């Protein structure tokens, strides 16, 4: 079976293609800078007292989810991907949420006085 | 026989095969880490007041490692883009940068962070003996300020033989700043820059101690989950680095000369794995270092 490259051998077309990738590069650099900035923000916010430890955890997890979203959407190209990948991820999301839901089942089932 | 659909897309999926493969693998990885994170949540929710340590890890070093991992995520995606633009030289340098970042991350973890923990000592005091060590714990001060109770004295163990020798009746500990000056309001919250161990020595009698260990997985549920999760994460970093080294070596240049798009796709797939490892660290860092 042959595996032809998916880039046209026509040099003018390839140039246009390379130009498109070049445009993405700036986006990657911006996302990298944003991730570093968010890391600094996470560290700084952890020294701010939001009243309760739970509030601090919620804020940190919010920032972390935002960062993870950036990585997934831009670096992992999930912002524009084929349908099959999304289908795989929907299943994954379903099962991982089920996994976390088990914690709460176990939590209420646990025979310890709190 | 040649492996099909390494570059061209399969008509029914619309994707080249390795892309489907890596996403299925990452889906299983989500479940693996999901299990460990749910264990973390459960252990943490279940920890009695004062039993989930805070501020024992080195935050500046952790922050630096986070930045290094983010940087390597950028360089790997730039390496891929360079291949797409058929710039092998640039690819080679970006790949080298990625490999170095991974190696630095692992070195910091294995040579600095972990051994520092193995070298630190903590003794949980029995509830009935807490009053006897009030000068080191400052529980009255903590209660007045609505802080969690302090049940542990930490620092450098001077007589290590005491850990295994039943004839030695007490631990001699050079105290951490919190235990050296427990009523100082500056010690109420952890510091960004860790304060060094003081030269104030405390003698803790073994019969007052509930549990005393170095900062090993046996120390507490906190360190057990810390070492398990960062250890598994570290093994992923190692795996990624090995794959990247293979893709950086001259063997891969041969593939590039034969079919550049094939190498680009390989890098993309390994890059997806690497971004996933970065993504896990984005959660590990605040959960263990900051909160």
Interface residues (C-beta under 8 A of the other chain):
Chain A: X1 X2 X3 X4 X5 X6 X7 X14 X17 X18 X21 X22 X24 X25 X28 X29 X31 X32 X35 X36 X39 X40 X42 X43 X46 X47 X49 X53 X56 X57 X60 X61 X63 X64 X67 X68 X71 X72 X75 X76 X82 X83 X84 X85 X88 X89 X91 X92 X95 X96 X99 X100 X102 X103 X106 X107 X110 X112
Chain B: X1 X2 X4 X5 X6 X7 X8 X9 X13 X14 X15 X19 X20 X23 X24 X27 X30 X31 X34 X35 X38 X41 X42 X45 X46 X59 X63 X66 X67 X70 X71 X73 X74 X77 X78 X81 X84 X85 X86 X189 X192 X259 X260 X261 X262 X271 X272 X275 X276 X278 X279 X282 X283 X285 X286 X287 X290 X291
